[in-house]
């Protein structure tokens, strides 16, 4: 790689980390040195910041009407920033020269604060724009003996868009993005309408909508059942007659969408409604089973799949040479340090893995941990291992990754990251998850676009991290992260909402490298790293 290209790449990485609040003290010194050595980099800094913010606004769903004034203001602020910084950098040497790099960063921080304030005032977060049939609104989290119409192959974890979904036989579990859980029993014809609305033309659907998922609607030919924080079942016959049975809570019934409710059904009550007839319906005997019964029935099917890759760090405790760290399954070769163009100015520390004697454990541990755990000491530690199977963005697939993590010591500039990269294009497309200095878990795409969790992870507490990557060929991909504390039990099904999710993004290429990095003064412990095709394969894998 040419020296200028390498310098530009390093600068982009440092500046992005600075904007995201993840830059270490050592990184700050390097950034100051680069800015002082090349005043033209200030122009790139302004451009990178503008791109950083606009990409963030895009993923937040900011409308086009708001982007125009933001673009205009970004251009003006960026021009002022570049002009001021260039003037100061090009000023002849003087006694104040040694303060200029720090001043540059202070000015950059002022630009960031100014633009952030402007963005908050101008671009009040708006609901993400949704095109019909474009964005996924639900997830197929499980099924049993299902025959789909038309005959298609579906897989657990698949994202579902608006439109019809037909089952000839079997049962399917849907998790709507609004949080509601639904079990559809065949034969059924449903219409996925939105994150919180489903249409049932014929068949049977059982719904559980708790807490934030309250308000979920099932639309039928006879009317609409809207839950009030409850569990209920709706059945529709070939003639459109609709039965609503309430297991828990309450359900409000309206004769059509948008109309006020004409009746409220309570737990243990059931009623039949006929299209174009009496709005209040007629009572029928309650006969519905709890949705938990269906979930147990579906869950008693085949055992969970085995992971496609597994690393339990079951090595001799202490320092183990990297060449000897080739355990687990689904890998090509042992762990290694970065090499060639993979290396940045942050050098790798040591040539071994330090294995702790005690594994990480928690209420989510299933099965129990095996062997030891990997301790990543303070400083710049980077470890790389190649996967035998790749995650290809050209495929229509769902892949999961899970690992256990604990930050051992509080440190102002500590940062851990697990990144999936390509062995043929290391600095190309990438998907990573990490814990920056703030302790708030993040997802990062292409090493620049970052999504951050609202809450921090406690220091000294073991956590389970589960990542889901949905690749959609030429379409928009998605990534999700769920973090469980040590005292939280493992969910039976994958969750909604997740701790962090990206929304749609574009990427090309194949990811076949796992890169673990720990920088700053923090110490991190990693354990039980797994990749697989289902939630169960990485959280409760089959043997």
Secondary structure, 3 states (H helix, E strand, C coil): CCHHHHHHHHHHHHHHHHHCCCCCHHHHHHHHHHHHHCCCHHHHHHHHHHHHHHHHHHHHCCCHHHHHHHHHHHHHHHHHHHHHHHHHHHCCCCCCHHHHHHHHHHHHHHHHHHHHHHHHHHCCCCCCCCCCCCCCCEEEEEEEEEEEECCCCCCCCEEECCEEEEEEEEEEEEEECCCCEEEEEEEEEEEEEECCEEEEEEEEEEEEECHHHCCCEEEECCEEEEECCEEEEEEECCCCCEEEEEEECEEEEECCCCCCCCEEEECCCEEEECCCCCCCCEECCCCCCCHHHHHHHHHCCCCCCCCCEEECCCCCCEEEEHHHCCCCECEEEEEECCCHHHCCCCCCCCCEEEEECCCCCCCCCCCCCCCCEEEECCCCEEEEEEEEEEEECCCEEEEEEEEEEEECCCCCCCEEEEEEECCCCCCCCCEEEEECCCCEEEEEECCCEEEEEEEECCCCCCEEEEEEEEEECCCCEEEEEEEEECCCCCCCCCCCCCCEECCCECCCCEEEEEEEEEECCCCEEEEEEEEECCHHHHHCCCC
